[in-house]
Amino acid sequence: MFVGGLLGAIPWVELLTGLFYPLGLLGGLALAVLFMATVLGFHLMWPTIAVEGSDGFDALVIGVASIITVVYVVRAFQLIWWTPPAEGVKAKPGGDRLLAPVMLIGLCLLLGLWAEPLLRLANDVAAWLGDPAAYIAAVLGK
């Protein structure tokens, strides 16, 4: 808050904040519309309706399924985030464990800096899967 107060004292920062505030609101609105379109299943509806032989019934089924999905997601969100825990129950009884994030970061760094063996393995596996004779020989023992 102290930094925000200092920046607010500069006249041109206040002007920029006033100019870009509507853009922030429009960006939030765009994200909300994008989220709702994804949850409602509109990304699946139009290709399905465009296929030959589909009719209004397909659109109705997809629309009803989309509404059911929205109701489920909203109810799950409310249950998880807005329902207070029972008295005496802690949401997290222990402290954070740093082993998993450290291992994940280490794995990302390892694969990012030393990816050649993994790519070589992926190419070998793809070649092995592309040749069914090796698989048949391994399974049947021929």
Buried (B, 14 or more C-beta within 10 A) or exposed (E): EEEEEEEEEEEEEEEEEEEEEEEEEEEEEEEEEEEEEEBBBEEEBEEEEEEEEEEEEBBEEBBEBBEEEBEEEEEEEEEEEEEEEEEEEEEEEEEEEEEEEEEEEEEEEEEEEEEEEEEEEEEEEEEEEEEEEEEEEEEEEE
